[in-house]
Every structure is written in C-alpha cells, then in structure tokens.
Amino acid sequence: MLKTTRDLGTWCLLLALSAVAPAAWAVDAVFVAPDGSVGIGTSDPSGLEVQATVSETSADADNMRLGVLAGTPRLVFEDHGFPQWQIDNRKGAFRWYTPGIVRMILETDGDLGIGIASVASGNDIEHANGGALTSGGVWADASSREYKQDVEVLGVAEAMSAFQELVPVTFRYKQTPNERYLGFIAEDVPELVAMEGRKNLAAIEVVALLTTVVQEQQGALREQRDLLRAQQDQIQELAAEVAALRAAPADD
C-alpha cells in the first residue's frame, strides 16, 4: 500500500507493505521535501540523498543499485552473467572495483592507482605491474627483481652485434610536427631490443645494450692503458741503462 501524508510542511511518501515483513516498515522509507529534495532512508534529504543499505550480492538480473555498504556510499552495476562492477568513496578515495578487488583508485590528492589499493608516496600514477609516474614527472619502469624471472647477464658478443644494427634517426611525430626528436624506428631495431608487435620501444633495453658495449670498450681501454704504461716503464728502464753506459768511462 502507498500512502502520502503531510507533516510539518514536509511531504512524505510512506512506503508500507504490512502483509510482508511489517517490522521493516516501522520507520518512514521515502521522503519528498517541499523544495523537491528526495530522501531514501533519511528524513532530512538534500537533493536526491540515499542512505539505504545496498547489497553487493548478485541479484541475477541486469540492474544498477545505489546505497551505502560497510560505511561507504556505493554504486553497483550488474550485467547478468558477467563480472559485477562497483564504485564507491572510501575515506575520500574514489574507487572502481570488482567485489573484493580494487581495479582503480583516485586518491584525495589526485594520485591515480591502477590495479592497486593505494598509491605509494612519491608517485602520481602507479600501476600494479610496478611502473609509475613519479611526482617529479619522470616515468619509472618496473625493475625490481620480484617482477622478473629468467635473469641472465647480457653477453658481450650479442650486445656488440645488436649495437652494430642500431640506426639512430631524427624524426617528428605526425601529431606534433613542430617538435623534432632523436631515437629509433621500432620496426628497424635488432631483435634483441624489439618488442612484440614492433610498434613500441623500451628505452631501458637500449640503455642495457649500450651499457654492456661501453663496459666492454672501457675494459679494452684499460688493457691498452696498462700495456702502454708497461711499455713506457720499459722504455724508461732502457733509457736509464743507455744513459748509464754513456756515462761510464771508456776503457783505454
């Protein structure tokens, strides 16, 4: 049964179903104020205000539910037969998630986390794979050992061969033709630093290759310096012997 009453200037829609669970209707459920505000679960609404409890339990039907759950305002989207999505505001953080798993979070300071429950200090954007945009504006690749497997030292011969195949170019992006850049063409780089699909490049891979090449060259230069130093010492010793022979008195 649906009834309307007027009490102290406030129009109230009192929803009651006395035949089923009468205790549930012991308090007024829906209120419409003279200014047009509508309250669900509250008798003092501002605009459209919902304080009713919402459930994240699957309803086995296509629907959208709005309410409060576990102390947070929550919006539940359900497409029957597919994963449920939810949005809520948890202590000032705006969260998108599937039940029990945070998929994305926008924190009060504007930091954005993808696949994580909170953003680490010093990052503005952080992904579950370890990559992050720091507060200083630098993109930081995930590099922790915990993210990696099959770790091997890069061989010098392999690095040298790939280094010889790298062709640095200058270019302009079609979207920003006024800016000139230095780099490489993803389709043309050696297989050692190529990425799947050959549309992108990871700068850290080129850095690793160049580091191996430079370290090898530095080692070769050290050997050459050591050899030159030894040769100089020998020359000095020979020069000293020659000088001593010249200074010695000649035999009559």
C-alpha positions as CSV (number, residue, x, y, z in Angstrom):
1,M,0.0,0.0,0.0
2,L,1.3,3.5,-0.9
3,K,0.2,6.5,1.3
4,T,1.0,10.2,1.2
5,T,0.8,12.4,4.3
6,R,1.8,16.0,5.1
7,D,3.6,16.6,8.3
8,L,5.0,20.0,9.4
9,G,5.5,21.2,5.8
10,T,7.2,18.1,4.6
11,W,5.6,15.7,2.1
12,C,6.3,12.2,2.9
13,L,5.8,9.2,0.7
14,L,5.4,6.4,3.2
15,L,6.0,3.0,1.6
16,A,4.4,0.2,3.6
17,L,3.8,-3.3,3.0
18,S,2.1,-4.5,6.1
19,A,1.4,-8.0,4.8
20,V,5.1,-8.8,4.3
21,A,7.8,-8.1,7.0
22,P,5.9,-5.3,8.8
23,A,8.9,-4.6,11.0
24,A,10.9,-3.4,8.0
25,W,8.4,-0.6,7.6
26,A,8.4,0.6,11.2
27,V,10.2,3.8,10.0
28,D,9.4,6.0,7.0
29,A,11.5,5.0,4.0
30,V,11.0,7.6,1.3
31,F,10.6,11.4,1.8
32,V,9.9,14.2,-0.6
33,A,10.5,17.7,0.8
34,P,8.8,20.9,-0.4
35,D,11.9,22.0,-2.2
36,G,11.9,18.8,-4.3
37,S,14.6,17.0,-2.3
38,V,14.1,13.3,-2.1
39,G,15.4,11.1,0.7
40,I,15.7,7.3,0.7
41,G,16.5,6.1,4.2
42,T,16.7,9.7,5.5
43,S,14.0,12.2,6.6
44,D,16.3,15.2,6.0
45,P,17.4,15.0,2.4
46,S,19.5,17.4,0.3
47,G,18.8,16.9,-3.3
48,L,18.5,13.2,-4.0
49,E,20.0,11.6,-1.0
50,V,20.3,7.8,-0.4
51,Q,21.2,6.3,2.9
52,A,19.7,2.9,2.4
53,T,21.8,-0.2,2.6
54,V,22.8,-1.7,-0.7
55,S,24.0,-5.3,-1.2
56,E,26.8,-6.5,-3.4
57,T,25.3,-9.9,-3.6
58,S,24.5,-10.8,-7.2
59,A,20.8,-10.2,-8.0
60,D,21.0,-12.5,-11.0
61,A,19.5,-9.7,-13.1
62,D,20.6,-6.7,-15.1
63,N,20.4,-3.7,-12.7
64,M,22.1,-0.7,-11.1
65,R,21.9,-0.3,-7.3
66,L,22.8,2.8,-5.2
67,G,23.2,2.9,-1.5
68,V,25.5,2.5,1.5
69,L,27.6,-0.6,2.3
70,A,30.2,-1.0,5.0
71,G,30.1,2.7,5.7
72,T,30.8,3.8,2.2
73,P,28.4,5.2,-0.4
74,R,28.4,2.7,-3.3
75,L,27.1,2.3,-6.8
76,V,26.7,-1.3,-8.1
77,F,26.5,-2.2,-11.8
78,E,25.4,-5.7,-12.6
79,D,25.1,-7.2,-16.1
80,H,23.7,-10.7,-15.5
81,G,26.2,-13.4,-16.3
82,F,29.2,-11.0,-16.3
83,P,31.5,-9.6,-13.6
84,Q,29.9,-7.1,-11.4
85,W,31.5,-3.6,-11.1
86,Q,31.2,-1.2,-8.2
87,I,32.2,2.4,-7.5
88,D,32.5,3.9,-4.0
89,N,34.0,6.7,-1.9
90,R,36.2,5.2,0.8
91,K,37.7,7.8,3.2
92,G,37.9,10.4,0.4
93,A,39.3,8.0,-2.2
94,F,37.2,7.3,-5.3
95,R,37.5,3.5,-6.1
96,W,36.5,1.4,-9.1
97,Y,36.5,-2.3,-8.3
98,T,35.0,-5.8,-8.7
99,P,33.9,-7.4,-5.5
100,G,37.0,-7.7,-3.2
101,I,39.5,-6.4,-5.8
102,V,40.3,-2.7,-6.3
103,R,40.8,-2.1,-10.0
104,M,41.5,1.7,-9.9
105,I,41.7,4.3,-7.2
106,L,41.7,8.1,-7.4
107,E,43.1,9.5,-4.1
108,T,42.2,12.8,-2.5
109,D,45.4,14.4,-3.7
110,G,44.8,13.4,-7.3
111,D,47.1,10.4,-7.3
112,L,45.9,7.6,-9.5
113,G,46.4,3.9,-8.9
114,I,45.6,1.1,-11.4
115,G,45.2,-2.4,-10.0
116,I,46.4,-1.3,-6.6
117,A,44.6,-0.3,-3.4
118,S,46.8,2.8,-2.7
119,V,49.5,4.9,-4.4
120,A,53.0,4.9,-2.9
121,S,54.4,8.2,-1.7
122,G,56.3,10.0,-4.4
123,N,54.2,8.7,-7.3
124,D,51.4,10.5,-9.1
125,I,50.4,7.4,-11.2
126,E,51.2,3.8,-10.2
127,H,50.3,0.5,-11.9
128,A,50.1,-2.9,-10.3
129,N,52.9,-4.1,-12.7
130,G,55.4,-1.7,-10.9
131,G,55.5,1.1,-13.4
132,A,54.9,4.6,-12.1
133,L,54.9,8.3,-13.0
134,T,56.8,10.0,-10.2
135,S,55.7,13.3,-8.6
136,G,58.8,14.8,-10.4
137,G,57.3,13.9,-13.8
138,V,59.6,11.0,-14.6
139,W,58.2,7.7,-15.8
140,A,59.9,4.9,-13.7
141,D,59.9,1.4,-15.2
142,A,59.3,-1.6,-13.0
143,S,62.7,-3.0,-12.3
144,S,62.6,-4.9,-9.0
145,R,63.8,-8.5,-9.0
146,E,60.4,-9.6,-7.7
147,Y,58.8,-8.8,-11.0
148,K,61.4,-10.7,-13.1
149,Q,62.4,-14.3,-14.0
150,D,65.0,-16.0,-16.2
151,V,67.5,-13.3,-15.3
152,E,70.8,-13.7,-17.2
153,V,73.8,-11.4,-17.8
154,L,73.8,-10.0,-21.3
155,G,76.6,-11.4,-23.4
156,V,79.1,-9.1,-24.9
157,A,79.1,-10.6,-28.4
158,E,75.3,-10.5,-28.5
159,A,75.3,-6.8,-27.4
160,M,78.0,-5.9,-29.8
161,S,76.2,-7.4,-32.7
162,A,72.9,-5.7,-31.8
163,F,74.8,-2.4,-31.3
164,Q,76.1,-2.5,-34.8
165,E,72.5,-2.8,-36.1
166,L,71.1,0.2,-34.3
167,V,70.4,3.1,-36.6
168,P,69.8,6.4,-34.7
169,V,67.4,8.7,-36.6
170,T,65.8,12.2,-36.2
171,F,62.1,12.4,-36.7
172,R,58.8,14.2,-36.0
173,Y,55.6,12.7,-34.7
174,K,52.7,13.2,-37.0
175,Q,50.6,14.5,-34.1
176,T,53.3,17.1,-33.1
177,P,55.0,18.1,-36.3
178,N,56.7,21.1,-34.7
179,E,58.8,19.0,-32.4
180,R,61.9,17.2,-33.6
181,Y,63.1,14.0,-31.8
182,L,66.0,11.6,-31.7
183,G,65.5,7.9,-31.5
184,F,65.0,4.7,-33.3
185,I,62.3,3.1,-35.6
186,A,60.7,0.2,-33.7
187,E,60.4,-1.9,-36.9
188,D,64.1,-1.5,-37.7
189,V,65.8,-2.2,-34.4
190,P,67.6,-5.5,-33.8
191,E,65.6,-8.4,-32.4
192,L,67.5,-8.1,-29.0
193,V,65.7,-4.8,-28.1
194,A,62.5,-5.3,-30.2
195,M,59.1,-5.5,-28.5
196,E,56.2,-7.7,-29.6
197,G,54.3,-6.1,-32.5
198,R,57.3,-3.8,-33.2
199,K,55.3,-0.6,-32.5
200,N,57.0,0.4,-29.3
201,L,60.4,0.5,-27.7
202,A,61.6,0.3,-24.1
203,A,64.4,2.8,-23.6
204,I,65.8,0.8,-20.7
205,E,66.6,-2.1,-23.1
206,V,68.7,0.2,-25.3
207,V,70.4,1.5,-22.2
208,A,71.2,-2.0,-21.1
209,L,72.7,-2.8,-24.5
210,L,74.8,0.3,-24.6
211,T,76.0,-0.2,-21.0
212,T,77.3,-3.7,-22.0
213,V,79.1,-2.2,-25.1
214,V,80.6,0.7,-23.1
215,Q,81.7,-1.6,-20.3
216,E,83.5,-3.8,-22.8
217,Q,85.1,-0.8,-24.5
218,Q,86.2,0.5,-21.1
219,G,87.8,-2.8,-20.3
220,A,89.7,-2.8,-23.6
221,L,90.9,0.8,-23.0
222,R,92.1,-0.2,-19.5
223,E,94.1,-3.0,-21.0
224,Q,95.6,-0.7,-23.6
225,R,96.5,1.9,-20.9
226,D,98.1,-0.9,-18.8
227,L,100.1,-2.1,-21.8
228,L,101.2,1.5,-22.7
229,R,102.2,2.1,-19.1
230,A,104.3,-1.1,-19.1
231,Q,105.9,-0.2,-22.4
232,Q,106.7,3.3,-21.0
233,D,108.3,1.8,-17.9
234,Q,110.4,-0.5,-20.2
235,I,111.4,2.4,-22.3
236,Q,112.4,4.4,-19.2
237,E,114.4,1.5,-17.9
238,L,116.2,1.1,-21.3
239,A,116.8,4.8,-21.4
240,A,118.4,4.7,-18.0
241,E,120.6,1.8,-19.0
242,V,121.7,3.7,-22.1
243,A,122.5,6.8,-20.1
244,A,124.5,4.8,-17.6
245,L,126.5,3.2,-20.4
246,R,127.2,6.6,-21.9
247,A,128.3,8.0,-18.6
248,A,130.7,5.1,-17.9
249,P,134.4,5.9,-18.6
250,A,135.7,4.3,-21.7
251,D,138.4,1.6,-21.4
252,D,141.8,2.6,-22.7
